Amino acid sequence: MEYTIKSKILGRSVTFSIPGKSYIFVDLNHKPGTLGNQICRRGELTGDTLSYSGDDFEIFKKICQKWYKKHIKTERECYQI
């Protein structure tokens, strides 16, 4: 399962995926699938890993959107927003 956000803040598309059974990855490091970063709670890239093992794309999409929004909010200094 994949979901892509066209990020105006980052100036590129950001793709979330579940390449295995349940862990969600994001290509913030410009690498796809399991080579990307695992998403974690509170919009972070380390800590309690988020996962989803269902088949409902809308639920997966909401998880990704919520994580992305929180990540951008907490990493504002890094992205110089």
Secondary structure by P-SEA (a helix, b strand, c coil): cbbbbbcccccbbbbbbccccbbbbbcccccccccccccccccccccbbbbbccccaaaaaaaaaaaaaaaaaaacccccc
